[in-house]
Each structure stands twice: as C-alpha cells, then as structure tokens.
Amino acid sequence: MDSLFKIKNEVLNCKKCSLYKERVKNGFYPVIGEGNHKAKIIFVGEAPGFNEARTSHPFCGAAGKILGQLLKSVAIERKEVYITNILKDRPANNRVPKPEEIKACGPYLDRQIKIIKPKIVCTLGNYSTKYIFKKYGLEDEIQGISKIHGKIFSAFGKDGQFNGVKIIPLYHPAVVVYNQNMKQALEKDFKILEKFK
Ligand code: URA
C-alpha cells in the first residue's frame, strides 16, 4: 500500500531528473511536503526556494511568511492543512520548472493527493494551476492566474471519479514579496476558504 512515508523515502533518493545533482552538490534537501496527512485543504506551490532546500520545509522563506499571514487572516492554522510543491527539488537560481522536471516529479504529487484525499486543492501560481487543472480534467478552463484566481472550480472527471473536489487557483504568495499591493487581492481570495474550514 502506498504511503506518505514511502513517497518520502523515494523522494529522498530520487534521481529522476537532473535537479538531484544540484541537491547533492549543495547539500540541499528535497522538500516533500508538510502538514496534516488528512487535510481537507492542500496547497500546491511551484518548487522549493533556497531556504526550503536548506531546511526541507516548504514555504519557510519570504513567500512562506506571506502564506502564513494569509492563513492567519482566515484563522486557519498551518498544521491543519497540507503544503507541498510540484517540484520537490530546487531549480538553481529559482528558475521556473522545466516540462521534463514536472513530468518526472508530478507523479509524487499525484500520489500525495491520492493518499491525503483533500476536498479543496489550492494551487499557488500558474505552474501548479496548469498541472492540477490538467490532472483533474479541467484543461479547457486553463487561463493565466490573473484571469482565474479566486474562482472555485469543481472537478468531476469523465466518470465522476473526482467527486466534485474543489480546485481554487490563487496567486503565488511570492508576488507580494515583489509587489505589496497584491496582498489585498490574495487576502480577498483567501476569504473563500472560510466557508470550507
Ligand atoms: N515557493 C514555492 O513555490 N514553494 C516553496 O516551498 C517556497 C517558495
């Protein structure tokens, strides 16, 4: 039977894409994910940054501080939710994920979601939104994050296999690091989560 423990051990030794070379060279860790293993809400970011790869904790740097504030604004504790990324290893210089890296690493996320069975999947930014929309048969709805952030999508899949799981695309919290004005938009979108707590 699959388990988060099994996934963790596989990711720790993963060499499925070239990102592992940077991990080994720099003494970094893969960032597997953290939080409630039975979470109702899961957040999916893009990839670990420097602080995350140094510590193995997702969203523990500047973007993580913003995510923490946003969760607090709707009285959700970090430990109630599960937080992970599409890529488990850090791309050098925080570059965006390459398609082959998403292809190699995505199945770990798929397995994590299958085990946790969240009712709400919050995607953070364009990359995770695109990945999750495809996974849940919502490819026709894919648009840039500035068009679809804060909307609630229900996924059923061809045979109803997704059971109406809600997908909520959100801006990536890192946008606030570069533009403080974006915080209001994110706070407004996070309010949606109050009704799903
Ligand atoms: N950005 C992400 O997408 N994920 C992290 O874990 C940290 C920053």
Boltz pocket constraint, residues with backbone or C-beta under 6 A from the ligand:
constraints:
  - pocket:
      binder: B
      contacts: [[A, 31], [A, 45], [A, 46], [A, 47], [A, 48], [A, 49], [A, 52], [A, 57], [A, 58], [A, 59], [A, 60], [A, 61], [A, 63], [A, 64], [A, 84], [A, 85], [A, 124], [A, 174]]
      max_distance: 6.0
